[in-house]
């Protein structure tokens, strides 16, 4: 059975509430089924298939799992490849209203291009103009914090103008389901890195690579034939670009991103 989640027209407030409650209960049931399915020993391809089936069963067109971790943020989704490439190329993670709300809003929320356009912001209007070309107009997102700065965000998206708000979705069930998604996709080799905007200069990369190998800054300066303060400056710049709290963390991030 395919469940379509959208704003239901109703003549009476109580009838509308009853229908929305029923929709929420149905989605809770689908979330529990998803948890059961992801608890099986599945490979990554099977996990993606399970999430695509989940999106279809709940009346959506796409799923997207986003792990927000500063420069190491990445996404796994069923969005069209062209949209994923455009998203990275234009660094839309910086203006995506869903990402912004996931960081600062409620744990479960609905979103739409119609609602976002009310802000009047040009960057948001441009974002949704591009997204709508690929059939992405509205959806529901579940945002779960991990520590103080990281977040797991699971989204269901559709080409409809609006989606039901999902007020009756059980927050515990939603959180557990997203945790299962993360356990399956958190180390995905097929995920899309959202850090394409990070560019280290040749000197920054060189100094950071030597530092990662355990070479001291005075020795780096000696090997490269540059001043110690220049090495320190290159490392500081690289650390800032990578959003790291110190040079050691910057080296670790750079290695994981394939920058050194």
Secondary structure, DSSP 4 states (H G I P E B T S, - for coil): -PPP-SPPP-SSHHHHHHHHHHHHHHHHHHHHHHHHHHTS---HHHHHHHHHHHHHHTT-SEEEEEEE-GGG-EEEE-S-HHHHHHHHHTTGGGT-HHHHHHHHS-SEEEEEHHHHHTT--HHHHHHHHHHHTTT--EEEEEEEEETTTEEEEEEEEESSS-----TTS-HHHHHHHHHHHHHHHTT-TT-EES-TT----HHHHHHHHHHHTT--HHHHHHHHT--HHHHHHHHHHHHHHTT-SSHHHHHHHHHHTT--
